Amino acid sequence: MHILVIGGTNFMGPHVVRSLSDQGHEVTVFHRGQTQTDLPPGVKEILGERRSLDEKVVELRRIAPGVVLDMIPFTEQDALEVMHSFSGIAHRMVAISSQDVYRAFGRVNGKETGPVESIPITEDSALRHNLYPYRGETLRNQDDPKKWQDDYDKILVERVVMGDANLPGTILRLPMVYGPRDYQHRLFSYLKRMDDKRPAILLDEAEAQWRWTHGYVENVADAIALAVTDERSTGRIYNVGEPFTFTMTEWIALIGKIAGWQGRVVSIPHGRLPEPLRFGINVEQDIVVDSSRIRRELGSKERVDVEEALRRTIAWERANPPKEIDPKEFDYVVEDTFLNASNE
């Protein structure tokens, strides 16, 4: 089968492309050419800007893909352009979405008001009422590199992808993904403190018990590749994520165990920690996601266990720290003040 991957050269994409290629599929990757990546032998490339897809549409249609995998549909317009380009040409469309579509996620980031949503969150759980979760009161200037965030909304992407009978869709709602090449460096703030031999990592007592379902990048990529290649995914929406969800205390302690850290996680009474040390979210709402549907229907399972996943992630983070580090985030004098007070 010929598979067109839109994006696919940054974090998760290379693992997906490699998996599809290793299975013997013909793969073409459409990307900007701005990310250094080693594509497997035989994988074709077409270079172009996502925002100028129409300039390459004739060339992309010519390859007549059986399945189109869109790794980066951020806006309704993104989805409309791809669906229009391949409707009646490809047999299926697979789009990467996010668990930020759920109303529970809106509770966490303050975009939705109301009572705490029940968990675990399934594919049938309520979605956000409010659209454009990253749009502020004032729209960004046209030349702002973050302008796309004003129109970002995976809910609108999903509506488009699942709304064309001539190009059946599949949606994958991803969790918090961690692993090597994570450009957000989600483990770094903890790992730096561990490698600096800090005696403790401080958490607000409410945040210490907060839970958010994770997924290791290679395991998430396996789930994506499975949905791309299995016809049973047609017309379906799937949550992807690990079958267990740690509290933040448990998560940091496990990172510490793998990293060889001898310290401990300390809970500070709610509201006392300074802003740089707090999450700044509504931690009354957990994001515990049920991923049993994709496991039951497609046989999805983790190939890399969590401890090995963390070993690989920690090794990469140590070798590739962020280029810029905010010193306010690592004010150990302030942390010692709170730690000493907690010990009195």
C-alpha positions in Angstrom: 0.0 0.0 0.0 1.2 3.5 -0.8 1.0 5.8 2.2 1.4 9.6 2.2 2.6 11.1 5.5 2.1 14.8 6.0 4.7 16.0 8.4 6.5 13.0 10.0 10.0 14.3 10.4 10.1 15.7 13.9 9.2 13.8 17.1 6.8 10.9 16.6 6.8 11.0 12.8 10.1 9.2 12.1 9.1 6.2 14.2 5.8 6.0 12.3 7.5 6.3 8.9 10.1 3.6 9.9 7.4 1.3 11.1 5.3 1.6 7.9 8.4 1.2 5.7 9.6 -1.9 7.7 6.2 -3.4 7.1 6.8 -3.2 3.3 4.6 -0.3 2.5 5.5 2.4 0.0 5.8 5.6 1.9 6.1 9.2 0.7 6.7 12.0 3.3 5.6 15.6 2.5 7.5 18.0 4.7 9.3 21.4 4.8 12.8 20.0 4.8 13.7 22.0 7.9 14.1 19.1 10.3 17.2 16.9 10.1 16.1 13.3 9.9 17.3 10.1 8.3 14.4 8.5 6.4 14.6 4.8 5.8 15.9 3.6 2.4 13.2 3.7 -0.2 11.0 6.4 1.5 10.3 9.2 -0.9 10.2 12.9 0.0 8.2 15.8 -1.4 9.2 19.2 0.0 6.8 22.0 0.5 5.0 24.2 3.0 1.9 22.9 4.8 0.4 26.3 4.4 0.9 26.1 0.7 -0.3 22.6 0.1 -2.2 23.7 -3.0 1.2 24.4 -4.7 2.1 20.7 -4.5 -1.3 19.1 -4.8 -0.9 17.9 -8.4 2.4 16.1 -7.5 0.9 14.7 -4.3 -2.2 13.4 -6.1 -0.1 11.8 -8.7 1.3 9.3 -6.2 -2.3 8.1 -5.6 -1.9 7.2 -1.9 -4.2 4.5 -0.5 -4.0 6.2 2.9 -3.1 9.7 3.9 -1.7 10.2 7.4 -1.8 13.8 8.5 0.5 14.2 11.5 0.1 18.0 11.8 -3.5 19.1 11.2 -3.7 22.0 13.6 -6.6 24.1 12.2 -9.9 23.5 10.4 -8.4 25.0 7.3 -5.6 22.4 7.4 -8.1 19.6 7.5 -10.3 21.1 4.8 -7.3 21.5 2.4 -6.2 17.9 2.8 -9.7 16.4 2.6 -10.4 18.4 -0.5 -7.1 17.4 -2.1 -7.5 13.7 -1.6 -11.3 13.1 -1.5 -12.0 10.5 -4.1 -8.3 9.7 -4.6 -7.2 8.1 -1.3 -9.2 5.3 0.4 -8.7 6.5 3.9 -7.6 9.5 6.0 -5.9 9.2 9.4 -5.5 12.4 11.4 -3.6 13.0 14.6 -5.7 14.7 17.2 -5.2 15.4 20.9 -6.9 14.7 24.2 -7.3 18.5 24.6 -10.6 18.1 22.7 -12.2 16.8 25.9 -14.2 19.0 28.2 -12.1 17.7 31.1 -9.0 19.2 29.4 -10.9 22.5 29.2 -11.5 22.3 33.0 -7.7 21.8 33.5 -6.6 24.8 31.5 -9.4 27.1 32.6 -11.2 27.2 29.3 -14.3 25.5 30.6 -16.2 26.1 33.8 -18.4 23.7 35.8 -18.0 20.6 37.9 -15.1 18.1 37.6 -15.7 15.6 34.7 -15.8 11.9 35.6 -12.8 9.7 34.8 -11.6 7.6 33.0 -12.2 9.6 29.9 -13.4 7.5 26.9 -13.9 8.4 23.3 -17.5 9.1 24.1 -16.8 11.6 26.9 -18.0 15.2 26.5 -15.9 17.6 24.3 -15.1 21.2 25.0 -17.9 23.7 24.5 -15.4 26.6 23.9 -13.3 26.5 20.7 -9.8 27.9 20.0 -8.2 26.9 23.3 -5.0 28.9 22.7 -6.6 32.1 21.3 -6.2 35.1 23.5 -8.4 38.1 23.9 -6.2 39.9 21.3 -5.4 38.1 18.0 -1.7 37.8 17.1 -0.2 39.8 14.3 0.0 38.1 10.9 3.8 37.9 11.1 3.8 36.3 14.5 5.2 32.7 14.2 2.6 31.6 16.7 -0.2 33.1 14.7 -1.5 29.6 13.9 -2.4 29.1 17.6 -5.2 31.6 17.2 -7.0 29.1 14.9 -5.8 25.9 16.5 -8.6 23.5 17.4 -8.5 19.7 17.0 -12.3 19.6 17.5 -12.8 21.4 14.2 -10.1 19.2 12.6 -12.0 16.1 13.7 -15.3 17.3 12.4 -13.9 17.8 8.9 -12.0 14.5 8.8 -15.0 12.5 9.9 -17.4 14.4 7.7 -16.6 13.3 4.1 -18.2 10.1 2.9 -15.8 10.1 -0.1 -12.7 9.9 2.2 -13.5 7.9 5.4 -11.5 9.1 8.4 -9.8 7.8 11.5 -8.9 10.0 14.5 -6.2 9.3 17.1 -6.4 11.4 20.2 -2.9 11.4 21.7 -1.8 11.8 25.3 1.2 13.6 26.8 3.9 12.0 24.7 7.5 11.7 26.1 10.7 10.3 24.7 13.9 11.1 22.8 13.6 14.1 20.5 10.9 15.7 22.6 11.2 19.3 21.6 9.2 20.3 24.7 11.7 18.6 27.0 8.9 17.5 29.4 11.3 15.6 31.7 14.0 18.2 31.8 13.0 20.3 34.8 12.9 17.2 37.0 16.0 15.6 35.6 18.1 18.8 35.9 17.3 19.0 39.6 18.1 15.3 40.0 21.4 15.7 38.2 22.2 18.8 40.3 21.8 16.5 43.3 18.9 18.4 44.7 17.7 16.7 48.0 14.1 17.2 47.0 11.7 18.2 44.3 8.9 20.4 45.6 5.3 20.1 44.5 2.1 21.8 45.6 0.2 19.2 47.6 -2.7 19.3 45.2 -0.5 19.1 42.1 1.4 16.2 43.7 -1.7 14.1 43.3 -2.7 15.2 39.8 -2.8 12.6 37.0 -2.3 12.9 33.3 -2.1 9.8 31.0 1.3 9.6 29.2 2.5 7.7 26.2 6.1 6.8 25.2 6.9 8.0 21.7 7.7 4.7 20.1 4.6 3.1 21.6 2.4 5.9 20.4 4.0 5.6 16.9 3.2 1.9 16.9 -0.5 2.7 17.6 -0.5 5.3 14.8 1.0 2.9 12.3 -1.5 0.2 13.4 -4.5 2.5 12.7 -3.0 3.5 9.3 -2.6 -0.1 8.1 -5.7 -1.8 9.7 -8.9 -1.2 7.7 -10.9 -1.9 10.9 -10.0 1.6 12.0 -12.1 3.2 9.3 -14.6 5.6 10.8 -13.3 5.2 14.3 -11.9 7.5 17.0 -9.3 6.2 19.3 -7.6 7.3 22.5 -3.9 6.4 22.7 -2.1 6.2 26.0 -0.6 3.9 28.6 -3.0 1.7 30.4 -2.0 3.2 33.8 -1.8 6.8 35.0 0.7 7.9 37.6 0.2 10.8 40.1 2.8 13.4 39.6 4.6 12.2 42.8 4.7 8.7 41.4 5.9 9.9 38.0 8.7 12.0 39.3 9.8 9.3 41.8 10.0 6.8 38.9 12.1 9.2 36.8 14.3 9.6 39.9 14.6 5.8 40.3 15.8 5.4 36.7 18.0 8.4 36.9 19.8 7.2 40.1 18.5 10.1 42.1 18.7 9.8 45.9 16.3 12.6 46.7 12.6 12.7 47.5 9.4 14.4 46.3 8.1 16.8 49.0 4.5 18.2 49.1 4.1 21.8 50.1 0.8 23.1 51.5 -1.5 24.2 48.7 -0.9 27.8 47.4 2.3 28.5 49.2 4.9 27.7 46.4 5.8 30.7 44.2 4.4 30.8 40.6 7.5 29.4 38.8 7.2 26.2 40.9 3.5 25.7 40.2 1.7 24.1 37.2 -0.8 27.0 37.0 -3.7 24.7 36.1 -6.8 23.3 37.7 -5.5 20.1 39.2 -8.9 19.2 40.7 -9.5 17.7 37.2 -7.5 14.6 36.4 -6.8 13.6 32.8 -7.0 9.8 33.1 -7.8 8.4 29.7 -9.2 5.0 28.8 -7.3 3.5 25.8 -9.0 0.1 25.8 -10.9 0.7 22.5 -7.8 0.6 20.3 -6.4 -2.3 22.3 -9.6 -4.3 21.9 -10.4 -3.5 18.3 -6.9 -3.3 16.8 -4.8 -5.2 19.2 -2.6 -2.2 20.2 -0.1 -2.8 23.0 3.1 -1.3 24.3 6.3 -2.7 22.8 8.6 -0.7 25.2 7.9 -0.9 28.9 7.8 2.3 31.0 11.1 1.8 32.7 13.0 1.2 29.5 11.1 4.1 28.0 12.3 6.4 30.7 15.9 5.1 30.4 15.9 6.1 26.7 14.3 9.4 27.4 16.7 10.3 30.3 19.7 9.4 28.2 18.5 11.7 25.4 17.6 14.6 27.7 21.1 14.4 29.3 22.7 14.5 25.9 20.4 17.2 24.5 19.4 19.8 27.1 17.4 22.8 26.0 19.4 25.5 24.4 17.8 28.1 26.7 17.1 27.5 30.4 15.2 30.0 32.4 17.1 30.6 35.7 13.9 31.6 37.5 12.7 28.0 37.1 15.8 26.7 39.0 16.1 29.2 41.9 17.4 26.7 44.5 17.7 29.4 47.2 14.0 29.8 47.1 13.5 26.1 47.0 15.7 25.6 50.0 13.7 28.1 52.0 10.5 26.0 51.5 12.3 22.7 52.0 13.7 23.9 55.3 10.4 25.2 56.4 8.8 21.8 55.6 11.4 20.0 57.7 10.8 22.1 60.8 
